[in-house]
Amino acid sequence: MIKFIPFSIFLLIPLGELFIPPYLMIFPNSMPSQFMDSKAREKKFREIKLKRDEAAKKLLISYPNYFKAMSNCNHVFERDREVVERFCADLKKPHLLPTDLLVYKKLFKRYADFGYFPIDKLVKVSEFMSIEPVTGFNTINNVLGLARLRIPLNTPGVEFIARKVLARELNMYFGRLRQEDTVLSLANLERYEEAQINQICFRRGIDIDQNSLKERINDIKLWLSISNQRNVPHSLLVFTRAQDYTAEMFEISDDEYDFEILRRVSIFFKVLYLFFFTINPFFCSILVSHRHILPGEDSSIRRNFWY
């Protein structure tokens, strides 16, 4: 209902409707859902789903890279360096469960709080949770966007402010979610309507497009089992969800070659595949002949092969 107030003012002012298009360009999320038809809602959902998929893949890569870079910092205790190495090694396991990562909650709380993350990683967390990244420069960039200008968030000074604002917003968002989780843990989810289940899943990064209703309820219960542990940091909670979200996205069969995996994962590697493996079959044969597996590994477990 609050979104209707500005539109009511525009309609009351003579010729005020002329200001509606620039208003929507500056505040794109102010459009009431009642004004959108089914096709527009479906398009919006697909855009959010695409952003979530890409953000999940980025988070799955960036978290280990963050810890690997952090292990070389002087402020990290020596005993924690061994934990970081064990954490990165566990991420390469073939059947890693989200609950297996809970042993690293102290590590996340000490070194991987949202406040320590760079701005680009915080934006990916926001996109995975399907919320608008509030950086303090959204409206300014929307106004500048009318002239096709934009303030990069990684600009010195801007990056510091945007990181503090977005980390605060994410902490508040997860705080509200986890307060709701304490109530949901006492509820009988099987009695909920499908629309209610979808809303719960959507706000928690749970796939509602591919999973059945039973699978969605099980994913909610898994989320609640982690969320209701109060000593689990928000950053670890979202990583366990991203890890589970991408589990099926990167499944690798026993007879799948590396170039097939790369082709499936990234647009860049799709172009690479098209150039090398269709135009130059000789290169393909060389790559496959030199394909190697680390000691103790099986070819079917290379889901996280990029680490």
C-alpha positions in Angstrom: 0.0 0.0 0.0 2.9 2.4 0.7 4.0 2.2 -2.9 0.7 3.6 -4.0 1.2 6.9 -2.2 3.7 8.5 -4.6 1.5 7.5 -7.6 -1.6 9.0 -5.9 0.3 12.3 -5.5 1.3 12.3 -9.1 -2.3 11.8 -10.1 -3.5 14.6 -7.9 -1.0 17.2 -9.3 -1.9 18.6 -12.7 0.3 17.0 -15.4 2.0 15.1 -12.5 1.7 11.8 -14.5 4.5 13.1 -16.7 6.9 12.6 -13.8 6.0 9.0 -13.4 8.5 7.6 -16.0 11.6 9.4 -14.5 10.4 8.5 -11.0 10.4 4.8 -12.0 13.8 5.1 -13.5 15.2 6.6 -10.3 13.3 4.2 -8.1 12.8 1.0 -10.2 11.5 -1.1 -7.2 8.7 1.4 -6.4 6.4 -0.2 -9.0 3.5 -1.9 -7.2 3.1 -5.6 -8.1 -0.6 -4.9 -8.8 0.4 -2.9 -11.8 2.4 -5.9 -13.3 0.7 -8.5 -15.4 1.6 -12.2 -15.3 4.2 -11.9 -18.1 5.9 -9.1 -16.3 6.0 -11.0 -13.0 7.4 -14.1 -14.8 10.1 -12.0 -16.5 11.0 -10.5 -13.2 11.2 -13.9 -11.5 13.5 -15.2 -14.3 15.8 -12.2 -14.0 16.0 -12.8 -10.2 16.6 -16.5 -10.7 19.4 -15.9 -13.2 21.1 -13.5 -10.8 20.7 -16.0 -8.0 22.3 -18.8 -10.1 25.3 -16.6 -11.1 25.7 -15.3 -7.5 25.7 -18.9 -6.1 28.5 -19.9 -8.5 30.5 -16.8 -7.6 30.1 -17.4 -3.9 31.1 -21.0 -4.2 34.4 -19.8 -5.8 35.0 -16.6 -3.8 34.7 -18.1 -0.3 37.6 -20.5 -0.7 39.7 -17.8 -2.4 38.9 -15.4 0.4 40.2 -17.9 3.0 43.2 -18.8 1.0 44.2 -15.2 0.7 43.4 -14.6 4.4 45.7 -17.5 5.5 48.7 -15.5 4.3 47.8 -12.4 6.4 49.9 -11.6 9.4 46.8 -11.1 11.7 45.7 -14.7 11.4 46.7 -16.9 14.2 49.0 -19.9 13.4 46.5 -22.4 14.7 43.8 -20.9 12.5 45.9 -21.3 9.4 45.6 -25.1 9.8 41.9 -24.7 10.2 41.7 -22.7 7.0 43.7 -25.3 5.1 41.3 -28.0 6.4 38.3 -25.9 5.4 39.5 -25.5 1.8 40.3 -29.2 1.6 36.8 -30.1 2.9 35.2 -28.0 0.1 36.7 -30.4 -2.5 35.0 -33.4 -1.0 32.5 -35.0 -3.3 29.5 -35.3 -1.0 29.9 -32.3 1.4 26.8 -31.6 3.4 25.9 -28.1 4.6 25.9 -29.3 8.2 29.5 -30.5 7.8 30.6 -26.9 7.6 29.3 -26.0 11.1 32.6 -27.1 12.6 34.0 -23.9 11.1 31.6 -21.5 12.7 34.3 -20.0 15.0 36.5 -19.5 11.9 33.7 -17.6 10.1 32.9 -15.6 13.2 36.5 -14.5 13.7 37.6 -13.8 10.2 34.6 -14.0 7.7 31.9 -11.7 9.1 30.1 -9.6 6.5 32.0 -6.6 7.7 35.2 -8.2 6.4 34.0 -8.9 2.9 34.8 -6.7 -0.1 31.8 -4.9 -1.7 31.6 -7.1 -4.7 31.2 -10.2 -2.5 28.5 -8.5 -0.4 26.6 -7.6 -3.6 26.7 -11.3 -4.6 25.3 -12.3 -1.2 22.5 -9.8 -1.7 21.8 -11.1 -5.2 21.8 -14.7 -4.0 19.2 -13.8 -1.3 17.2 -11.9 -4.0 17.3 -8.6 -2.3 18.4 -5.2 -3.7 22.0 -4.4 -2.6 21.6 -1.2 -0.5 25.0 0.6 -0.8 24.0 4.2 0.0 24.7 5.1 -3.7 21.7 3.4 -5.3 19.6 6.5 -5.8 22.7 8.6 -6.9 23.6 6.0 -9.5 20.0 5.8 -10.7 20.0 9.6 -11.2 23.3 9.5 -12.9 22.1 6.6 -15.0 19.8 9.0 -16.8 22.9 10.5 -18.3 24.5 7.0 -18.7 26.9 7.7 -15.8 27.7 5.7 -12.7 29.9 5.8 -9.6 31.8 2.5 -9.4 31.4 0.9 -6.0 35.0 -0.1 -5.8 36.1 3.6 -6.0 38.4 4.5 -3.0 36.3 6.1 -0.3 33.0 5.0 -2.0 34.0 1.3 -1.4 34.4 1.9 2.3 31.0 3.6 2.8 29.2 1.1 0.5 30.7 -1.9 2.3 29.7 -0.6 5.7 26.2 0.2 4.6 25.6 -3.1 2.8 27.1 -5.2 5.5 24.8 -3.5 8.0 21.8 -4.1 5.8 22.6 -7.8 5.3 23.1 -8.3 9.1 19.7 -6.6 9.7 18.0 -8.8 6.9 19.4 -12.0 8.3 18.5 -10.9 11.8 14.9 -10.6 10.8 15.0 -13.9 8.9 16.4 -15.8 11.9 13.7 -14.3 14.2 11.1 -15.7 11.8 13.0 -19.0 11.8 12.4 -19.4 15.5 8.7 -19.3 14.9 8.9 -21.5 11.8 10.8 -24.2 13.8 7.7 -24.7 15.9 5.2 -24.8 13.0 4.0 -27.8 11.0 5.3 -26.9 7.5 3.3 -29.8 5.9 0.1 -27.8 6.7 1.3 -24.7 4.9 -0.1 -23.8 1.5 2.3 -24.1 -1.4 2.3 -20.3 -1.9 3.4 -19.8 1.7 6.2 -22.4 1.2 7.4 -20.7 -1.9 7.5 -17.4 -0.1 9.6 -18.9 2.7 11.9 -20.5 0.2 12.3 -17.4 -2.0 13.5 -15.3 0.9 16.1 -17.9 2.0 17.8 -18.8 -1.3 15.9 -22.1 -1.8 15.1 -23.1 -5.3 11.4 -23.1 -6.0 11.6 -23.7 -9.7 13.1 -27.2 -9.9 12.4 -28.8 -6.5 9.1 -30.5 -5.6 7.0 -29.3 -2.7 8.4 -32.1 -0.5 12.0 -31.2 -1.4 11.3 -27.5 -0.7 10.0 -28.3 2.8 13.1 -30.5 3.5 15.3 -27.6 2.4 13.5 -25.3 4.7 14.0 -27.8 7.6 17.7 -28.0 6.8 17.9 -24.2 6.8 16.1 -24.0 10.1 18.4 -26.6 11.7 21.4 -24.3 10.9 19.7 -20.9 11.4 18.4 -21.7 14.9 21.9 -22.3 16.2 22.6 -18.8 17.5 26.4 -19.1 17.4 26.4 -19.7 13.6 27.4 -16.4 11.8 25.2 -15.1 9.0 28.0 -15.5 6.5 28.3 -19.2 7.3 24.5 -19.6 7.0 24.4 -18.1 3.5 27.4 -20.2 2.4 25.9 -23.4 3.5 22.8 -22.5 1.5 24.8 -21.6 -1.6 26.8 -24.8 -1.2 23.5 -26.8 -1.2 22.0 -24.7 -3.9 24.8 -25.4 -6.3 25.1 -29.1 -5.4 23.0 -30.3 -8.4 24.2 -27.5 -10.6 27.8 -28.9 -10.7 27.1 -32.6 -10.7 29.7 -34.4 -12.8 29.2 -37.8 -14.3 31.9 -40.5 -14.5 32.2 -40.2 -18.3 32.2 -36.4 -18.5 35.4 -34.7 -19.7 36.8 -31.5 -18.3 36.0 -29.5 -21.5 32.3 -30.6 -21.1 32.3 -29.3 -17.6 33.8 -26.0 -18.5 31.3 -25.6 -21.4 28.4 -26.2 -19.0 29.6 -23.8 -16.2 30.6 -20.5 -17.8 29.7 -18.4 -20.9 33.4 -17.7 -21.3 34.2 -21.3 -21.5 31.3 -21.8 -24.0 33.2 -19.5 -26.3 36.4 -21.3 -25.5 34.8 -24.6 -26.2 33.4 -23.4 -29.5 36.8 -22.1 -30.7 39.1 -24.8 -29.5 37.1 -28.0 -29.4 35.1 -27.6 -32.7 37.6 -25.8 -34.8 40.7 -27.5 -33.5 40.0 -31.2 -32.6 43.8 -31.8 -32.3 43.9 -29.5 -29.3 41.0 -31.4 -27.8 42.8 -34.7 -28.1 45.9 -33.3 -26.4 43.9 -31.9 -23.5 42.0 -35.1 -22.9 45.2 -37.2 -23.1 46.9 -34.9 -20.5 43.8 -34.9 -18.2 45.0 -35.9 -14.7 43.4 -36.6 -11.3 45.0 -35.8 -8.0 46.2 -38.7 -5.9 43.4 -40.4 -4.0 40.7 -38.7 -6.2 38.2 -40.3 -8.4 37.0 -38.7 -11.7 33.4 -38.6 -10.4 34.2 -36.3 -7.5 35.6 -33.3 -9.3 32.7 -31.0 -8.7 34.8 -28.2 -7.3 37.6 -28.7 -9.8 38.4 -25.0 -10.1 40.0 -24.7 -6.6 
